[in-house]
């Protein structure tokens, strides 16, 4: 399914006129589809996928604080111009399984359908402790660069585009 197909699925379940954004992070790119009707008004695609970020910026496992900071600067420079184009109260959605995994790491429910910014920050803080030197064996966070890159992308998007939550669609097996 394409991002347009996923966007249409979300629109069918939303109140008419409610602004929504759909975030998709793949290995090669980050895409955000946005609008208030059945067709996206805007689709932004950037070469900021989880593999791209981890290969370009993360030369250590876990990445160093400087490596994370360089990645943050690139992500911020890329996404901040989008902020002016989003309506207030836009709801953010995703179908991304790694973001579902992030939600599961901080939730009491087995399959949470929403991850708020405070919960996301809690997971990021755990990663930051590992990046700062805490042994990774003290936490159950995935130690992959892909996980770290996806969490970093999500964090920057939620902060700079002012999303309080992300709603997660999970496909049943």
Protein Blocks (a to p, Z undefined) as FASTA:
>chain_A
ZZklmmmmmmmmpcehiacddddddfkbccddddjbfbdfbdcdddfbfklmmmmmmmcd
cddfklmmmmmmmmmmmmmmmmmmpcghiacddfbfklmmmmmmmcfbfbdcbdcfklmm
mmmmmmmmmmnopafklpccdfbfklmmmmmmmmmmmmmnopabdcdddddZZ
